[in-house]
Amino acid sequence: MSSYQFRADKTADPTAPVFFLFHGTGGDESQFFDLAGQLLPEARRVAPRGDVSEHGALRYFRRAGEGVYDMDDLKLRTAAMAEFVRAEKGAASRVIGLGYSNGANILASVQFAAPELFDATILMHPLIPFSPPGADFAGRKVLITAGRRDPIAPAAATQALADYFSAHGAATTLAWHEGGHELRNEELAAIQSFI
């Protein structure tokens, strides 16, 4: 089993939905914990802490620069995170993932490797600078939120990821705002509607 440090709350009902939360670079396991409780109060929340340090900022995998991923490290850490999710989801009736930036990237990578793990995912400002493998997302829901002027996650890459999920069977929603890499209220509204 993975050695991730994580924050979780336990509900009395082991079949309640479970909400996995993945922070952005420099965040931690508390970044979206309260938000998730507001979005889905009945869900059990599980928030793993990234175990890679980039100049002191926590991340989920290594990179050489912005958008230049260490693909070997990503592969290893994707497998470890998939194992963690399998171990922690238990008998949940529904498994939902939410990730921002680097957290969205590890969440998407886990989806590519194990499409069956998540019923629904929220990818906020993801950047996937490689061609994902073929996968079957039939019956799965994906929400991608993004800024049209995001310097880190360009609009064309975001659109390509949304097209990928749609082409592979996911019910995909893409919600834009006019800003950059920051989270905005429009995204929270889209997430609330999606949930």
N, C-alpha and C positions, 0 to 999 in steps of 0.2 A: 504494500500500500504506500501511496505517496507520503512524503514527509512535509507537505505544505502546512504552514501555520494558517489558521483560518478563524473567522468569526462566524458563529452560527447561533441561531435560536432554535429551540426544540419545541414543537407543538405536541400536544397530547395525542394528536391524531397522526399516526405514521403514514396515512394515505393522503394527507393534505398535499396540495401542490408544493413543489420546492422551487425556489428562486435562487439561481446561482448568479453571483455578482462579481464582475471583473473590473478592477480599477484601472485608471490610466497611468502612464509613466509618472512617477513621483507621488502617486496616491497610495492608499493602503486599503486594508479590508473594511475600513469604516466609511469609505468614500460614498457609497450608494446604499448603505445599510438602512438608514432611516427613510430614504426615498422609497426603497422597495417595500418597506412596511406600510407606507402611505398608499402605494400603488396597488398592493395585493395583501391586505392585512391578514388574510387567512393562511397565507403561504409561510412555509418554513424557509428562512433565509440562510444561505451558505455563501460566505465571501472569502475565497482563498487569497492569501497575500503573495504577490509576485516574489520569486526567490532569486532574481537576478538583480544585482546592483549596477547601475550605470552612473558612476560618479556620485553615488549615494542615493540615487533615485530608484525606487523599486520598479521592476519590469517583470514580464513573464518569459521573455527569451532575449537572447543577445542580438545585437545588430552592429554593423560597422559604421553606419551613418543613417541619416534620415531616409527611410525607404530601402535601405540596403541590409537585408536580414541575413543572419547566419543560419542558412537553411538546415544544416546538420543539427544545430542546437534547437531550432524550431521543431524539427521532427521529433527529437528526443523529448522535448518539453510538452509537445502536443500529446504524445503517448502517455506521459505522466499525468497530464491534466485530465485526459479521457479516463484514466484509471481512477483518479480522484473523484470525478463526477459519478462514475459507476458505483464507487464505494459509498458515497454520501447521499445518493438519490433515494436509496432504500425502496420502499413500496409506494412512492409518491404517485398520485393520480395523474399529475402533469408536471413536466420538467421545463422550466423557462430559464433562459440565460439572458443577462444584460451585461454588455461590456462597452467601455469607452476607450477609444484610441488604441493603445497597446492591449487593453483588455478586450476590445472588440476584435482585435487581430488574433489573439489566442483563442477566443471563442469561435471565430470563423474557422480557424485551422482545426479545432476539435470537430466542428461540424463536417468539414471536408473528410476527415479521417473516420468519423463515426456518426453518420447522418441520423442514426436511430436514437441517439442520446437525448436530444432536445425536441420537445414538441413545438416550441416557439422561441425565437431569439430576437433580441433587440441589439443591433450593432450601431453604436453611435460613433461616427467619424472613423470608420475602419479604413485601413490601407492594405490592400493585398497586391503587392507588386510582382506577382507571379501568376501563372495560369493554374487555377485549381483543378484537381482531378475530377473525373466524371463521378457523379454520385446521384442517388435517388432521394429527393426530398419530398416525394408525394406525401400529402397529409401534414406537412410541416408549414409553419408560418414564420416569415422573416420580416422584420421592420428594420430598415436602414435609415438613419437620420444623418444629415450632413449639411455643411455650409457650402454654398456655391463659390465662395472665395477662399476656401480652406487651403492654405499654403502647404499643409502637411499631407492632407488626403485630397488630391485633386478631383474635381468634379467628374472628369472622364473615367478615372479609376473607380470611383463610387458607382457611376452608372454601369460600368462593365461588371461590377460585382452583383448589382441588382439584376442585371440581365442574365448572369450566370445562374443565380438562384431560381429565377423564373424559368429559364430553359431546362432546369433539372427538377421541375415539378413543385417547387415551393410556392405557396401563396405569398407573394412578395409585395411589400409596400415601401416606397421610397419617399421620405419626407425631407424637403429642403428648407433651409432658411437662407437669407441673403448675406450672412456673415461668414466668419472663418472657422477656426477649429474650436471655438468656445461653444459651450452648451447654452441653448436659449430656451425661453419659455415655449416657443412653438414646438420644440422637440418634446418637451414634457407633456404637452397637450396631445401630440401624436402618440406618445407612449401610452398615455392614459386610455386613449381610444383603442389602441391595439390590444392592451391587456383586457 
